[in-house]
Amino acid sequence: MNQEELQQVAFELILHSGDARTNVHEAFAQMRSGEYQEAEAKLEAANDALVRAHQTQTGLLQQYANGVDIQMEIIMVHAQDHLMTTMTLREVALEMLYLYRKVG
């Protein structure tokens, strides 16, 4: 895999996880407003974006498993970090939604 292809994969990860992160933050706002169904829909949209990111990541891992030489770059490290923190943020948001519903 050449440098350009790796950068494209990294930017796909950043794009999808960024979409997910936006949806999570919109869900937080809806939770604060008591719009729990809307917040739940935003968290589902976030999950859909994370699934797309995960599919991109899996494709890269499959290539690596098949012996494709992949030279890691800082943009890929950033992309992986972005994805993992967004996944964690969504998990926290799901817990917060549960708590908002319980006390609200």
Contact map, one row per residue, 1 for C-alpha under 8 A:
11101100000000000000000000000000000000000000000000000000000000000001111000000000000000000000000000000000
11111100000000000000000000000000000000000000000000000000000000000000010000000000000000000000000000000000
11111110000000000000000000000000000000000000000000000000000000000000001000000000000000000000000000000000
01111111000000000000000000000000000000000000000000000000000000000000000000000000000000000000000000000000
11111111100000000000000000000000000000000000000000000000000000000000000000000000000000000000000000000000
11111111110000000000000000000000000000000000000000000000000000000000010000010000000000000000000000000000
00111111111000000000000000000000000000000000000000000000000000000000000000110000000000000000000000000000
00011111111100000000000000000000000000000000000000000000000000000000000000000000000000000000000000000000
00001111111110000000000000000000000000000000000000000001100100000000000000000000000000000000000000000000
00000111111111000000000000000000000000000000000000000000000000000000000000110011000000000000000000000000
00000011111111100000000000000000000000000000000000000000000000000000000000000010000000000000000000000000
00000001111111110000000000000000000000000000000000001001000000000000000000000000000000000000000000000000
00000000111111111000000000000000000000000000000000001101100000000000000000000011001000000000000000000000
00000000011111111100000000000000000000000000000000000000000000000000000000000010011000000000000000000000
00000000001111111110000000000000000000000000000000000000000000000000000000000000000000000000000000000000
00000000000111111111000000000000000000000000000011011000000000000000000000000000000000000000000000000000
00000000000011111111100000000000000000000000000011001000000000000000000000000000011001000000000000000000
00000000000001111111110000000000000000000000000000000000000000000000000000000000010001000000000000000000
00000000000000111111111000000000000000000000010010000000000000000000000000000000000000000000000000000000
00000000000000011111111100000000000000000000111111000000000000000000000000000000000001000000000000000000
00000000000000001111111110000000000000000000010000000000000000000000000000000000000001001100000000000000
00000000000000000111111111000000000000000000010000000000000000000000000000000000000000000000000000000000
00000000000000000011111111100000000000000110110000000000000000000000000000000000000000000000000000000000
00000000000000000001111111110000000000000110010000000000000000000000000000000000000000001100100000000000
00000000000000000000111111111000000000000000000000000000000000000000000000000000000000000000000000000000
00000000000000000000011111111100000000100100000000000000000000000000000000000000000000000000000000000000
00000000000000000000001111111110000001110110000000000000000000000000000000000000000000000000100000000000
00000000000000000000000111111111000000100000000000000000000000000000000000000000000000000000100000000000
00000000000000000000000011111111100000100000000000000000000000000000000000000000000000000000000000000000
00000000000000000000000001111111111101100000000000000000000000000000000000000000000000000000000000000000
00000000000000000000000000111111111100100000000000000000000000000000000000000000000000000000000010010000
00000000000000000000000000011111111000000000000000000000000000000000000000000000000000000000000000000000
00000000000000000000000000001111111000000000000000000000000000000000000000000000000000000000000000000000
00000000000000000000000000000111111100000000000000000000000000000000000000000000000000000000000000010001
00000000000000000000000000000111111111100000000000000000000000000000000000000000000000000000000000000000
00000000000000000000000000000110011111110000000000000000000000000000000000000000000000000000000010001000
00000000000000000000000000000000001111111000000000000000000000000000000000000000000000000000000000000000
00000000000000000000000000100100001111111100000000000000000000000000000000000000000000000000000000000000
00000000000000000000000001111110001111111110000000000000000000000000000000000000000000000000000010000000
00000000000000000000000000100000000111111111000000000000000000000000000000000000000000000000000010000000
00000000000000000000000000000000000011111111100000000000000000000000000000000000000000000000000000000000
00000000000000000000001101100000000001111111110000000000000000000000000000000000000000000000000000000000
00000000000000000000001100100000000000111111111000000000000000000000000000000000000000000100110000000000
00000000000000000000000000000000000000011111111100000000000000000000000000000000000000000000000000000000
00000000000000000001001000000000000000001111111110000000000000000000000000000000000000000000000000000000
00000000000000000011111100000000000000000111111111000000000000000000000000000000000000000100000000000000
00000000000000000001000000000000000000000011111111100000000000000000000000000000000000000100000000000000
00000000000000000001000000000000000000000001111111110000000000000000000000000000000000000000000000000000
00000000000000011011000000000000000000000000111111111000000000000000000000000000000000000000000000000000
00000000000000011001000000000000000000000000011111111100000000000000000000000000001000100000000000000000
00000000000000000000000000000000000000000000001111111110000000000000000000000000000000000000000000000000
00000000000000010000000000000000000000000000000111111111000000000000000000000000000000000000000000000000
00000000000110011000000000000000000000000000000011111111100000000000000000000000001000000000000000000000
00000000000010000000000000000000000000000000000001111111110000000000000000000000000000000000000000000000
00000000000000000000000000000000000000000000000000111111111000000000000000000000000000000000000000000000
00000000100110000000000000000000000000000000000000011111111100000000000000000000000000000000000000000000
00000000100010000000000000000000000000000000000000001111111110000000000000000000000000000000000000000000
00000000000000000000000000000000000000000000000000000111111111000000000000000000000000000000000000000000
00000000000000000000000000000000000000000000000000000011111111100000000000000000000000000000000000000000
00000000100000000000000000000000000000000000000000000001111111110000000000000000000000000000000000000000
00000000000000000000000000000000000000000000000000000000111111111000000000000000000000000000000000000000
00000000000000000000000000000000000000000000000000000000011111111100000000000000000000000000000000000000
00000000000000000000000000000000000000000000000000000000001111111111000000000000000000000000000000000000
00000000000000000000000000000000000000000000000000000000000111111111110000000000000000000000000000000000
00000000000000000000000000000000000000000000000000000000000011111111000000000000000000000000000000000000
00000000000000000000000000000000000000000000000000000000000001111111000000000000000000000000000000000000
00000000000000000000000000000000000000000000000000000000000000111111100000000000000000000000000000000000
10000000000000000000000000000000000000000000000000000000000000111111110000000000000000000000000000000000
10000000000000000000000000000000000000000000000000000000000000010011111000000000000000000000000000000000
11000100000000000000000000000000000000000000000000000000000000010001111100000000000000000000000000000000
10100000000000000000000000000000000000000000000000000000000000000000111110000000000000000000000000000000
00000000000000000000000000000000000000000000000000000000000000000000011111011000000000000000000000000000
00000000000000000000000000000000000000000000000000000000000000000000001111111000000000000000000000000000
00000000000000000000000000000000000000000000000000000000000000000000000111111100000000000000000000000000
00000010010000000000000000000000000000000000000000000000000000000000000011111110000000000000000000000000
00000110010000000000000000000000000000000000000000000000000000000000000111111111000000000000000000000000
00000000000000000000000000000000000000000000000000000000000000000000000111111111100000000000000000000000
00000000000000000000000000000000000000000000000000000000000000000000000001111111110000000000000000000000
00000000011011000000000000000000000000000000000000000000000000000000000000111111111000000000000000000000
00000000010010000000000000000000000000000000000000000000000000000000000000011111111100000000000000000000
00000000000000000000000000000000000000000000000000000000000000000000000000001111111110000000000000000000
00000000000001001100000000000000000000000000000000000000000000000000000000000111111111000000000000000000
00000000000011001000000000000000000000000000000001001000000000000000000000000011111111100000000000000000
00000000000000000000000000000000000000000000000000000000000000000000000000000001111111110000000000000000
00000000000000000000000000000000000000000000000000000000000000000000000000000000111111111000000000000000
00000000000000001101100000000000000000000000000000000000000000000000000000000000011111111100000000000000
00000000000000000000000000000000000000000000000001000000000000000000000000000000001111111110000000000000
00000000000000000000000000000000000000000000000000000000000000000000000000000000000111111111000000000000
00000000000000000000100100000000000000000000000000000000000000000000000000000000000011111111100000000000
00000000000000000000100100000000000000000010011000000000000000000000000000000000000001111111110000000000
00000000000000000000000000000000000000000000000000000000000000000000000000000000000000111111111000000000
00000000000000000000000000000000000000000000000000000000000000000000000000000000000000011111111100000000
00000000000000000000000100110000000000000010000000000000000000000000000000000000000000001111111110000000
00000000000000000000000000000000000000000010000000000000000000000000000000000000000000000111111111000000
00000000000000000000000000000000000000000000000000000000000000000000000000000000000000000011111111100000
00000000000000000000000000000000000000000000000000000000000000000000000000000000000000000001111111110000
00000000000000000000000000000010000100110000000000000000000000000000000000000000000000000000111111111000
00000000000000000000000000000000000000000000000000000000000000000000000000000000000000000000011111111100
00000000000000000000000000000000000000000000000000000000000000000000000000000000000000000000001111111110
00000000000000000000000000000010010000000000000000000000000000000000000000000000000000000000000111111111
00000000000000000000000000000000000100000000000000000000000000000000000000000000000000000000000011111111
00000000000000000000000000000000000000000000000000000000000000000000000000000000000000000000000001111111
00000000000000000000000000000000000000000000000000000000000000000000000000000000000000000000000000111111
00000000000000000000000000000000010000000000000000000000000000000000000000000000000000000000000000011111
